Amino acid sequence: MVANYEAGSVVQGKVTGIKPFGAFIALDDKTQGLVHISEVAHSYVKDIHDYLSVGDEVNVKILKVDEDSGKISLSIRAT
């Protein structure tokens, strides 16, 4: 449920999937967010697999919560 999360807060999550454009992070059993590849590190990221693997525990900052679509934008770089 996205209503439990607020933009600006830092939470811990688990990497559940990796795509060329970013990584999906599970914040709890029912809520997932996306870390876009541009928000993974301060430097240019060519291959996201160099930084993250499925199952990694990561701290993420919530950038945006869209309650209408249920999408949460996350950042590792901003933590």
ABEGO torsion letter per residue (X at the ends): XAAABBBGBBBBBBBABBBAAEBBBBABAABBBBBBAAAABABBBABAAAABBBGBBBBBBBABBBAAAGBBBBBAAAX
